[in-house]
Amino acid sequence: MNFTLSHKDPGTRARAGRIETAHGTIDTPVFMPVGTVGSVKAVQPRELLDDIDAHIILGNTYHLYLRPGIDLLKEAGGLHRFMKWPRPILTDSGGYQVFSLSDLREINEEGVRFQSHIDGSYHSFTPESVVDIQRAIGADIMMVLDECPPGDATKSYARKSNALTLRWARRAREHYEATRPMHGYEQALFGIVQGVVYPEIRRESAEALVELDFPGYAIGGLSVGERAEQMYDMVEVVTEILPQDKPRYLMGVGTPANLIENIARGVDMFDCVMPTRNARNGTIFTTEGRINITNAQWENDFSPIDPGLENYASSHFSKAYLRHLFKANEILGLQLATLQNLALYRWLMKEARQAIIEKRYAEWRTGILPNVDRRL
């Protein structure tokens, strides 16, 4: 993996760059659609390529490990070949599941022992085994195993947890250097900054990870219950420390407004289930604001779903038609809504990148935020 930082906005910390991987080039800032089990829900890989032009998608190590399973993915030649996706893939480490499935796991120095949410069987993740699993998946960008504490964790717990995450990161880094890719192309391993909402712990985490010299860095443990302003403050603390010449990835974030604000604070990469999950529940993101498509006000509205995205497939259909599909429980409604939300996120990243290149990001942010953040 190679990262080139090409532009900086003079009024903010916003950056534009390019990540080169074995499966293609990623323009940053970038939003990665979430394909948890090798599928971005409700859309085909072809639609992600041709309509959305997604440069990279995300897979989930925990879920892919459980099914279809690592042996099958090895036999298939990796996730790219298995799902017919020709562009880059990033995989998380399973650390977030350590947080979200807290009733089904135990954490110790060696790693995590957890119970499958599918069949109740027991499994263990270690810093080393998680690297091996992601080697088998074949992700272009892999994550170290970390613990993701809840947003209301005490300072003492946050410090103890971060110390464990750093020890795991060292072990993962060493194992990464001692192993080779399984599918014939290079893979990059990112460290993950933790520390909850405590600036001094975030600084300690970032500084220690920078010493380990990872190819890139993720910022984890945010958007897990803390206030948005706390998230922004922590991102500012971390991006001040992380190297300028390596990509920064904010994990699991977020709303369009969250993306715009965190780009201004120096973040390059994002992922979140919000656009796809909200789409399936009838919440549509547009260039003019947020829509609950099942509301009666759209029943006779024959205007395009989003006039501002006329070059995307979802724009060819009306709000009235999309509402009808949801009311009739037609699968096409979920597909069109998902395409619309992913198109909005992709458009937002392209507009942000252009504003950075033209050195007007601060002005663009001020103009766009009221639109994407309002409910229609």
C-alpha positions as CSV (number, residue, x, y, z in Angstrom):
1,M,0.0,0.0,0.0
2,N,1.2,3.5,-0.8
3,F,-0.4,6.7,0.3
4,T,0.2,10.1,-1.4
5,L,-1.0,13.3,0.3
6,S,-1.7,15.7,-2.5
7,H,-3.7,18.6,-1.2
8,K,-4.4,20.4,2.1
9,D,-7.1,22.9,2.8
10,P,-5.6,26.1,4.3
11,G,-8.6,26.9,6.6
12,T,-9.0,23.4,8.2
13,R,-7.1,20.1,8.6
14,A,-8.9,18.6,5.6
15,R,-6.7,16.6,3.2
16,A,-7.0,15.0,-0.2
17,G,-4.9,12.1,-1.1
18,R,-4.6,8.7,-2.9
19,I,-4.1,5.2,-1.6
20,E,-2.7,2.7,-4.0
21,T,-3.3,-1.0,-3.4
22,A,-3.0,-4.3,-5.3
23,H,-6.7,-4.0,-6.2
24,G,-6.8,-0.4,-7.3
25,T,-6.5,3.2,-6.3
26,I,-8.6,4.9,-3.6
27,D,-9.2,8.7,-3.7
28,T,-9.5,10.2,-0.3
29,P,-11.6,11.4,1.5
30,V,-13.5,8.1,1.0
31,F,-16.5,6.4,2.5
32,M,-16.5,2.6,2.5
33,P,-19.8,0.8,2.1
34,V,-20.1,-2.0,4.7
35,G,-20.3,-5.5,3.3
36,T,-20.3,-7.4,6.6
37,V,-20.4,-11.0,5.3
38,G,-19.2,-10.3,1.8
39,S,-22.3,-8.4,0.7
40,V,-23.3,-4.8,0.9
41,K,-26.9,-5.4,1.8
42,A,-29.5,-5.0,-1.0
43,V,-27.0,-4.1,-3.8
44,Q,-24.9,-6.1,-6.2
45,P,-21.2,-5.6,-6.6
46,R,-21.9,-4.5,-10.2
47,E,-24.1,-1.7,-8.9
48,L,-21.4,-0.6,-6.5
49,L,-19.0,-0.5,-9.4
50,D,-21.1,1.0,-12.2
51,D,-23.5,3.2,-10.4
52,I,-21.9,4.2,-7.0
53,D,-18.3,3.9,-8.2
54,A,-17.2,2.7,-4.7
55,H,-13.5,2.6,-4.6
56,I,-13.3,0.3,-1.6
57,I,-15.7,-1.7,0.6
58,L,-15.5,-3.1,4.1
59,G,-15.8,-6.7,5.4
60,N,-16.2,-8.0,8.9
61,T,-13.6,-10.4,10.2
62,Y,-15.7,-11.8,13.0
63,H,-18.7,-12.5,10.8
64,L,-16.6,-13.9,7.9
65,Y,-14.7,-16.1,10.3
66,L,-18.0,-17.7,11.5
67,R,-19.5,-17.9,8.0
68,P,-18.7,-18.8,5.3
69,G,-15.6,-19.7,7.3
70,I,-11.9,-19.3,6.7
71,D,-11.3,-22.7,5.1
72,L,-13.9,-21.9,2.4
73,L,-12.4,-18.5,1.8
74,K,-9.0,-20.0,1.3
75,E,-10.4,-22.5,-1.1
76,A,-12.2,-19.7,-3.0
77,G,-8.9,-17.7,-3.3
78,G,-10.0,-15.0,-0.9
79,L,-13.0,-12.7,-0.5
80,H,-12.3,-10.7,-3.7
81,R,-12.7,-13.8,-5.9
82,F,-15.5,-15.3,-3.8
83,M,-17.8,-12.2,-4.1
84,K,-16.5,-11.1,-7.5
85,W,-15.3,-7.7,-6.2
86,P,-12.3,-6.4,-8.2
87,R,-11.5,-3.3,-6.0
88,P,-9.9,-2.9,-2.6
89,I,-11.4,-4.4,0.6
90,L,-10.7,-3.4,4.2
91,T,-11.5,-5.7,7.1
92,D,-11.9,-4.8,10.7
93,S,-10.5,-7.0,13.4
94,G,-13.5,-8.2,15.3
95,G,-12.7,-5.7,18.1
96,Y,-16.0,-3.9,17.8
97,Q,-17.8,-7.2,18.3
98,V,-15.9,-7.6,21.5
99,F,-17.8,-4.4,22.5
100,S,-21.2,-5.1,20.9
101,L,-21.4,-8.7,21.9
102,S,-20.2,-8.1,25.5
103,D,-22.5,-10.8,26.9
104,L,-20.9,-13.5,24.8
105,R,-17.2,-12.9,25.4
106,E,-14.3,-12.9,27.9
107,I,-11.2,-10.8,27.5
108,N,-7.8,-11.7,28.8
109,E,-4.1,-11.0,28.1
110,E,-4.0,-13.7,25.4
111,G,-7.0,-12.4,23.5
112,V,-10.8,-12.8,23.4
113,R,-12.8,-15.9,23.9
114,F,-16.3,-15.5,22.6
115,Q,-19.5,-17.5,22.0
116,S,-20.9,-17.5,18.5
117,H,-24.2,-15.7,18.2
118,I,-25.1,-18.2,15.5
119,D,-24.8,-21.6,17.1
120,G,-23.3,-21.0,20.6
121,S,-20.0,-22.5,19.8
122,Y,-16.8,-21.1,21.5
123,H,-13.9,-19.5,19.7
124,S,-10.8,-17.5,20.5
125,F,-9.3,-14.5,18.8
126,T,-5.7,-13.5,19.5
127,P,-3.7,-10.6,17.9
128,E,-1.8,-13.3,15.9
129,S,-4.9,-15.3,14.8
130,V,-6.7,-12.2,13.7
131,V,-3.8,-11.4,11.3
132,D,-4.0,-14.9,10.0
133,I,-7.7,-14.7,9.5
134,Q,-7.4,-11.5,7.5
135,R,-4.5,-13.0,5.5
136,A,-7.0,-15.7,4.5
137,I,-9.8,-13.3,3.7
138,G,-7.3,-11.4,1.5
139,A,-8.1,-7.9,2.6
140,D,-6.0,-5.1,1.1
141,I,-6.1,-3.3,4.5
142,M,-6.3,-5.2,7.8
143,M,-6.8,-4.1,11.4
144,V,-5.1,-5.1,14.6
145,L,-7.2,-6.7,17.3
146,D,-8.3,-4.1,19.8
147,E,-10.7,-3.7,22.7
148,C,-13.4,-1.1,22.1
149,P,-14.6,0.2,25.5
150,P,-18.1,1.8,25.8
151,G,-18.4,5.5,25.5
152,D,-19.1,5.9,29.3
153,A,-16.1,3.9,30.4
154,T,-14.3,5.3,33.4
155,K,-10.8,6.8,33.0
156,S,-9.2,4.0,34.9
157,Y,-10.9,1.3,32.8
158,A,-10.0,3.3,29.6
159,R,-6.4,3.4,30.6
160,K,-6.2,-0.3,31.4
161,S,-8.1,-1.2,28.2
162,N,-5.8,1.0,26.1
163,A,-2.7,-0.6,27.6
164,L,-4.0,-4.0,26.6
165,T,-4.8,-2.8,23.1
166,L,-1.3,-1.5,22.7
167,R,0.2,-4.8,23.8
168,W,-2.0,-6.6,21.3
169,A,-0.9,-4.1,18.6
170,R,2.8,-4.9,19.2
171,R,2.1,-8.6,18.9
172,A,0.0,-8.1,15.8
173,R,2.7,-6.0,14.2
174,E,5.4,-8.6,14.9
175,H,3.2,-11.4,13.5
176,Y,2.3,-9.4,10.5
177,E,6.1,-8.9,9.7
178,A,6.7,-12.7,10.3
179,T,4.0,-13.9,7.9
180,R,3.3,-13.5,4.2
181,P,0.1,-13.0,2.2
182,M,-1.8,-16.1,1.1
183,H,-3.2,-14.8,-2.2
184,G,-0.2,-13.3,-4.0
185,Y,-0.4,-9.6,-3.2
186,E,0.6,-7.3,-0.4
187,Q,-1.6,-6.4,2.5
188,A,-1.3,-3.4,4.9
189,L,-2.0,-3.6,8.7
190,F,-3.4,-0.5,10.5
191,G,-3.1,0.2,14.2
192,I,-6.1,1.4,16.1
193,V,-6.1,4.4,18.5
194,Q,-8.3,4.0,21.6
195,G,-8.8,6.0,24.7
196,V,-12.6,6.7,25.0
197,V,-13.1,10.4,25.6
198,Y,-10.0,11.1,27.6
199,P,-7.5,13.3,25.7
200,E,-4.4,12.2,27.6
201,I,-5.2,8.5,27.0
202,R,-5.9,9.2,23.3
203,R,-2.5,10.9,23.1
204,E,-0.7,8.1,24.8
205,S,-2.4,5.6,22.4
206,A,-1.5,7.6,19.3
207,E,2.1,8.2,20.3
208,A,2.7,4.6,21.1
209,L,1.2,3.3,17.8
210,V,3.2,5.9,15.8
211,E,6.4,4.4,17.4
212,L,5.3,1.0,16.0
213,D,5.3,2.5,12.5
214,F,2.1,1.1,11.0
215,P,1.3,1.7,7.3
216,G,-1.9,3.5,8.5
217,Y,-3.9,4.3,11.5
218,A,-7.5,3.9,12.5
219,I,-9.3,5.8,15.2
220,G,-11.6,3.5,17.1
221,G,-13.9,3.6,20.1
222,L,-16.0,6.6,18.9
223,S,-19.6,6.9,18.0
224,V,-20.3,4.4,20.8
225,G,-22.5,6.6,23.0
226,E,-20.5,9.7,23.5
227,R,-21.7,13.2,22.3
228,A,-20.8,14.3,18.8
229,E,-18.7,17.2,20.2
230,Q,-16.7,14.7,22.3
231,M,-16.0,12.7,19.2
232,Y,-14.8,15.7,17.3
233,D,-12.6,16.7,20.2
234,M,-10.9,13.3,20.3
235,V,-10.4,13.3,16.6
236,E,-8.7,16.6,16.8
237,V,-6.4,15.3,19.6
238,V,-5.4,12.2,17.5
239,T,-4.9,13.8,14.1
240,E,-2.6,16.3,15.6
241,I,-0.3,13.4,16.5
242,L,-0.7,10.9,13.6
243,P,1.8,11.1,10.7
244,Q,0.9,13.4,7.8
245,D,2.1,10.9,5.3
246,K,-0.1,8.0,6.3
247,P,-3.9,7.5,6.0
248,R,-6.3,8.1,9.0
249,Y,-9.4,6.0,9.2
250,L,-12.3,6.9,11.6
251,M,-14.1,3.6,12.3
252,G,-17.9,3.3,12.3
253,V,-18.8,7.0,11.6
254,G,-21.4,8.2,10.7
255,T,-24.0,10.7,9.6
256,P,-23.3,13.0,6.6
257,A,-22.6,15.8,9.1
258,N,-20.2,13.6,11.1
259,L,-18.2,12.9,7.9
260,I,-18.0,16.6,6.9
261,E,-16.9,17.6,10.4
262,N,-14.3,14.9,10.7
263,I,-12.8,15.5,7.3
264,A,-12.3,19.1,8.5
265,R,-10.3,17.5,11.4
266,G,-8.0,15.5,9.2
267,V,-9.7,12.2,8.6
268,D,-9.3,10.4,5.3
269,M,-11.4,7.2,5.5
270,F,-14.8,6.3,6.9
271,D,-17.2,3.4,7.2
272,C,-20.7,3.0,8.7
273,V,-23.8,0.9,8.4
274,M,-26.0,4.0,8.6
275,P,-26.6,4.6,4.9
276,T,-27.6,1.0,4.2
277,R,-29.4,0.2,7.4
278,N,-31.3,3.5,7.4
279,A,-32.3,2.9,3.8
280,R,-33.9,-0.4,4.6
281,N,-35.9,1.3,7.3
282,G,-37.1,4.0,5.0
283,T,-34.8,6.9,5.9
284,I,-33.4,8.5,2.7
285,F,-30.4,10.8,2.6
286,T,-30.5,13.5,-0.1
287,T,-28.6,16.6,-1.1
288,E,-31.5,18.6,0.3
289,G,-32.0,16.7,3.6
290,R,-33.3,13.6,5.2
291,I,-36.6,12.0,4.2
292,N,-38.8,9.4,5.9
293,I,-40.1,8.0,2.7
294,T,-43.1,6.2,4.3
295,N,-44.6,9.5,5.4
296,A,-47.9,10.4,3.8
297,Q,-46.5,13.7,2.5
298,W,-44.6,11.9,-0.3
299,E,-47.6,9.9,-1.5
300,N,-48.3,12.2,-4.5
301,D,-44.8,13.7,-4.9
302,F,-43.7,12.8,-8.4
303,S,-40.4,14.8,-8.1
304,P,-37.1,12.8,-8.3
305,I,-35.9,11.2,-5.1
306,D,-33.0,13.5,-5.2
307,P,-32.8,16.2,-7.9
308,G,-29.2,16.9,-6.9
309,L,-28.0,13.4,-7.9
310,E,-29.3,13.2,-11.5
311,N,-26.3,11.1,-12.6
312,Y,-27.2,8.2,-10.3
313,A,-29.7,5.5,-11.0
314,S,-31.9,6.1,-8.0
315,S,-32.6,9.7,-9.3
316,H,-34.7,8.3,-12.2
317,F,-37.5,7.4,-9.8
318,S,-40.0,9.6,-7.9
319,K,-40.6,9.9,-4.2
320,A,-44.1,8.7,-4.7
321,Y,-42.9,5.5,-6.4
322,L,-40.3,4.8,-3.7
323,R,-43.0,5.3,-1.0
324,H,-45.3,2.9,-2.9
325,L,-42.6,0.2,-3.0
326,F,-42.1,0.5,0.8
327,K,-45.8,0.4,1.5
328,A,-46.1,-2.7,-0.8
329,N,-43.1,-4.4,0.8
330,E,-41.4,-4.7,-2.5
331,I,-37.7,-5.6,-2.4
332,L,-37.0,-3.0,-5.1
333,G,-37.8,-0.4,-2.5
334,L,-34.9,-1.5,-0.3
335,Q,-32.6,-1.6,-3.4
336,L,-33.4,1.9,-4.6
337,A,-33.2,3.4,-1.1
338,T,-29.8,1.8,-0.5
339,L,-28.5,2.9,-3.9
340,Q,-29.7,6.5,-3.1
341,N,-28.0,6.6,0.3
342,L,-24.8,5.2,-1.0
343,A,-24.9,7.6,-3.9
344,L,-25.3,10.5,-1.5
345,Y,-22.3,9.4,0.6
346,R,-20.2,8.9,-2.5
347,W,-21.3,12.3,-3.9
348,L,-20.4,13.9,-0.6
349,M,-16.9,12.5,-0.6
350,K,-16.3,13.7,-4.2
351,E,-17.6,17.2,-3.4
352,A,-15.4,17.3,-0.3
353,R,-12.4,16.2,-2.2
354,Q,-12.9,18.9,-4.9
355,A,-13.4,21.6,-2.3
356,I,-10.1,20.6,-0.6
357,I,-8.3,20.6,-4.0
358,E,-9.6,24.0,-4.7
359,K,-8.7,25.2,-1.1
360,R,-12.3,26.2,-0.2
361,Y,-13.3,23.4,2.2
362,A,-14.2,25.7,5.1
363,E,-16.6,27.6,2.9
364,W,-18.0,24.4,1.4
365,R,-18.6,22.9,4.8
366,T,-20.5,26.0,6.0
367,G,-22.7,25.8,3.0
368,I,-23.5,22.1,2.9
369,L,-24.0,21.3,6.5
370,P,-27.5,22.9,6.9
371,N,-28.7,21.0,3.9
372,V,-27.6,17.4,4.7
373,D,-28.4,17.8,8.4
374,R,-32.0,18.8,8.2
375,R,-35.1,16.6,8.1
376,L,-37.6,17.3,5.3
